[in-house]
Amino acid sequence: MRRIMAVFVVLALFLAVCAPAADPVVIGVMAPVTGAWAAEGQDMVNVVNILAENVNAAGGVKGRKIQIEEGDDGGDPRTAALAAQRLVDSGVIAVIGTYGSSITEASQGIYDDGEVLQIATGSTAIRLSEKGLKLFFRICPRDDEQGLVLAQTVIGMGCKKIAVLHDNSSYAKGLADETTALLRKSGLEPVFFDAITPGDRDFTTTLVAMKTRNPDIIVFTGYYPEAGMLLRQKKDMKWDVPMIGGDATNNSALIEIAGDSAAGYYFVSPPGPLDLIGAGAKDFMAKYQARHNAVPSSVWSIMAGDAFLALVEAIGNLDYPSAHGIAAYFHGKLKNFQGFTGSISFDAKGDRVGDVYRLYQVDAKGDFILK
């Protein structure tokens, strides 16, 4: 009998040593790691990887490690569709991302068909959450909220003659339309409304046409690369009209492009990385800076971090994590969850609840100053 018991003990120890660890929970990050918005995408991946390392070092979630799968959408809808399909095929249950609204839109159907939950991080176009997709969420606000703040800010500045410029992308055109509609409700008809082409380097013709309308302010609803060039070329023309933008211009790369031409530029945005007051934000920023010798270039990568934290919260409260289980938890039980960017809850459409927009101005040193 003692020999038999000894055999059982040895067998049990063998099985304990050789038993496979619990399968990891696989979460995807789709981001523009290359292309015009690479600064955003690289920071998104960096933020999520640090947070995943923290969770895994603490033992994972219910004993399961978090495995991050990266997908580079290149800031291009066609590339995004391919990246999304690869992530679905890799077995992810949820995907964090992406940054641009048109890029997110190109991937929505693929994730929905693959029964993968998606949390957009910088995609603010209204129609993304008007399609009835049960597995779509976003951690960022919508353009109608941003348009309201942008219009109220311009009106509050006392501007009467307003030029509106966009780039025909889902995000920029939607924000321009929302802002213009709100201005018209206040009795202000824009004196100029037109579009530029993303990626162009010379906007002189558009600026000259705009200048003939003598606006009090330029409202630009596109992204930071073009905003930087517009500011530089406006200064070259010795035209000192103020310019204000939306949250897609909240990126430190704006200063690299515009140089000292950015001084005085306004933009509305959720609070930047150094202005966050949410739980653990300052400690995380210190850890990020120690790892990468810089803070994230904008708040959108921090939104990716909040998406990760919300996913971990849901997974930790489910018997078995699945896309539909996480979605049900987000809709029913995730209330006022404290992330880096503040309180997080979702409405029935998957949109984040709450006002997060603030007004910033670039000072003479190129710093973004919260107004």
N, C-alpha and C positions, 0 to 999 in steps of 0.2 A: 504493500500500500504506500509506503514511504517513497518507493521508486516511482510509482505512478504519479503521486503528488508532485514529486520533483520534476517529472516530465511535463506535467501541466503548468508548473511555474515557469519552466524554461520556455515552453510554447507561448505562454501569455506574454512574457517579456519580449520574445521574438516578434510577436504580432504587434505589440505596442511600439517597438522600434521601427518596424517595417511598414506599419499602417500609413497610408497616404494622409497628408494633412488635408483639412477641409478645403474644398475648392475655393479659389478666391472669388470675390465679387468684382466683376469687370465693368469698369466705367470708362466711357470714351470722352476725349476732349477734341472737339473739332475747332480749329482755329487757323487764321491766316499766318502760318509760320513763315511763309515766303510771300513775295509780292509787295504791293504798295503799303499794306497795313501790317507788315511783318513785325513792327515794334509792338503792336497790340497782341498779335498771336503768340510771339515768343514769351511775352510776360504772362499771358494766360496759362500756357503750359507750365512755366516755372512756378507760378502760384499754386496750381493744383498739385504738382509733383511734391512740393514741400509739405502741403497739407496731408497728402496721402502717406508720405514718409512718417509724419507725426502720428497718424492713426495706426499705421502698421507697427511702429516702434512701441506703441502702447498695447499691442496685442491684437490689433484689428478690430472688427466689429463682430461681436458674438463669436470670437475665435477665428473669424475669416479675414484674411488680408484683403486689402483693396488693390486691384491691379488696374493701372491706367494704360489705356490704348490711345495713341495719338493719331489724329487725322489732319493733314494739312490741306485746307481748302483753297489756299493761294489767293483768297479774296476774289474768287471767280466762280460763278454759278455752275459751270460745267465741271470744273474740278471738284466743287463741293458735292455734286451728285455722286461722283466716283468715290470720294472720300467717305461719304455717308454709307454707301453700299458696302464698302470694305469694313467699316466699323460694325454694321449690322451683321455681316458674315463672321466677324471675329467673336461674336457672342456677348457683346455689351448689353446690359439691361437698361442703361441710361447714357445719354450723351450731354455733355456740357458744351454749349456753344451754338451758334458762332457769333461773330462780331457784326457783320453787315447784314441788313435786313434782306436784301435781294439774295444773299448767299444762304441765309437761313431758309428763305422761301424755296430755294432750289432743293433743299434737303428734307423739308417737312414731310412730304408724301412718302419718301423712302423710309424714314424712321417710323411713320405711322403704319405703313404696310408691314414693316418688320417687327412691329410691336415693341418698339424701343422708345422709352421716355426721353424727351428732349427739353433741356432748359437753356433757352437763348440768353446771352449775356449782354449784348450791346445792340440787339435788333429791336428797334422801337417802332417800326411801321405798324399802323393800327390793324391792317387786314390780317396780319399773321395770327392773331387770336380771335378772328371773326369767322373762322372756317369750321368751327365745331370739332376740332381735333382733340380728343380726350387725353392724349399723352403729350400735348404741347404746353409748356410753361415758359415764362421768362422772368428773370430776376431783375431786369431793368424796367423802367417805366415806359409808357407808350407816348407816341408823338402828340396825341391830343393834349396830354398833360403838359408836355414840353412846349407845344405851340401856345398854350394858354400863358405859361410863364414868360415865354419870349415876347408875345404880344403885349402883355401887361408891363413888361420891363421897358419896351420901346415907348409905349404910351406914357409911362411914368417919367421918362426922360424928357418929355415934352416935344418929341419929334412929330412933325406933321407931314413932311414929305419923305416917304419911305421907299427905298429900292429893295426889292426882294430878288435874290439870285440863288439858284439851286443847280444840281448837276444831273437831273433826270433819273437818279437812282431811286429805288423804292423808298428809302429813308428820306433822302433830301427833298424829293418832289412831294412826298406826303407831308413832311414838316412845313414846307413852303406853303402848300395849300391850306393846311390847318391854321397857320399863322395869319395868312392873308384873309381867310374867312373871318377870323376874330377881329382883325383890324377893320374890315369892312363893317362889321357889326357896331364898331365904335365910331363909324363915320369917316374912317381913313382909307381912301383908295390909294394903293401903291402907285407911285409915279413911274415905276419901272418893274417889270416882272419878266425874267428870262432865265435861260439855262446855259451852263458851260459844259464842256466835255471832260469827264474825268481823265486824268493822265496828260492832258495838254500842259504845255509849259508857258505859253504866251497868252495872257488874257487882256492884252492892251486894248484890242478892238472893243471888247465888252465894256471895259472900264471907261473908255472914251464915250461910248454910247450912253452909259449910265451918267457920266458927268454932265452931259448936256441937259439932263432932267433936274440937276441941282438938288439932289436929295439931302435931307438932314442926317440920314444914317443909311448904311448898307446892312441889310439882314442877309447873311449867307448861311444856307442850311446844309451845305455839303461837308466834306471831310477835311481833316487837317492838312494833307499835302497841298490841296488846291487853295485852302485858306492862306497857307503860308506864302504861296506864290502871289495871290491877290494882294496881300498886305505889302509884299516887297515891291510889286509893280505899281501899286497905288502911290507908294512913297516916291518911287522913281519919277512919277508924273507930277510930284509936288502937290498932290491932292490930299488934304488932311481931314477929309470927311471921316467921322467915326464908323467903325464896323463892329457888328455883333454876330456871333454864330451860335450854333447849337452844340450839343454834347459831343458830337463827332469831331470837334476841333479841340477837345480837352485831351491833349497829348503833348508831352514835352518836346516831341519831334517838330511841333509847330515852330518853336523857337529856333531850332537848328535850320529850318527852311527860311523863315522870315527874318531872322537876325533881329537887329534893333528896330526893324519896321513893325514888330509886333507890339511895341509899347503902346498902351492905351486900348488895345483890343479887348472887347468884352465877349463873354460866352456864358450860356446857362448850362448847368450840368449838375449831376449828383456830386456830392463832395469828393474832392480829390484824395489821393492816398494819404497825404500828410494831414488832412483835415478830418479824418475818420475818428469817430468817438465810440464806435461799436465795440462789443465785447471782444477783448483780445487783439484789437487792431494794432495798437502800438507795439505790443510784444512781437506780433507777426511781422510788422514792418522792419523791426530791428533784426529779426532773423533773416528776412529776405535781403536786406541791405548787406548783412555780413556774408551771405552766400554769393550775391551777384554784384556787390560794390555799387549798388544804385537802388533806388526805390522803383517800383513799377511806374511806367511812363504815363499811366492814366488810371482812372477808376474802373475801366471795363475789365481789366484783368482781375481786379478785386471782386467784381461781380461774379467772375468765374469761381473764385474762392468761396463766395457765399453760396453759389449753386452747389458746390461740393459739400459744404457744411450742412446744407439742407438735406442733401441726399443721404449723408451719413446719419443724420438725425432720424430720417424715415426708416432707413435700413435697420438701424438699431432697435426700432420699435415694431418690427415685423417678424413673424415666425419664419417666413421664407421670403426673401426679397424678390420682387418681380416688378416689371414696369407698371402693370395695372395696380398692384398693391401700393407702390410708391405714390402713384397718382391719387388713389383713394385717400392715402394718408395726408397728402398735400392739401386736398380739398376739404377733408373733414377734421383733421387733428393738428395740423401745423398752424398754430396761431401765435403771432407775435414772437416768432423765433428770433433770437438775437444773433445777427451776423455782423460782419465787419462794417457794412454800410447801414446798419440799423435794424429796425424791426421788419421781419419778413412774414407775410401771409399771402395767400393766393385767393383770387375770386373764382367764380364758376368757370370763367373763360381761361383760367391759367395765368392771368395777369397779376402782377404784384400790386398789393394794396398799399396806399400811403403816398405822401408827397415827399420826394427826395431832392427836388431841384433847388439849386442855389445860383447866385450871380457871382461871376469872377471877372477880374480885370488883370491884364498883364501889366506889370510895372516896368520901369526903365531897366531893371536888371534881368528881366525875362522871367520873373517869378509870377506864379498864378496866385493872386490875392483874393481871398474870399471877401465879398462886399457885404 
